[in-house]
Amino acid sequence: MYSVGMIRTHTFLPEPMISALKILSEKTGLSVAELIRRALSEYLKRQK
């Protein structure tokens, strides 16, 4: 899906946000990391 290499990062998120991401991950079958990547991608597109 990604044409560039990945770089590992560490981010601190509030517990309620992590809980919501885990629930969404279970519902969608996507990893929490993938959900975060998609959300950041959408956010960055809107900033242009």
C-alpha positions, 0 to 999 in steps of 0.5 A: 500500500505504501511506496516509501519506507516506514520510520518507527515513531513513538507518540503519546496519546490519551487513554480514551483515544487509544481505547477508541482506536482499539475498538475501531481496530476490532470493528474494521480489522485494521491495525491501530497503526494503520488507523493512525496513518490513515487519519494523519494522511487525511489531516495532512491532505486537508492542510494543503 
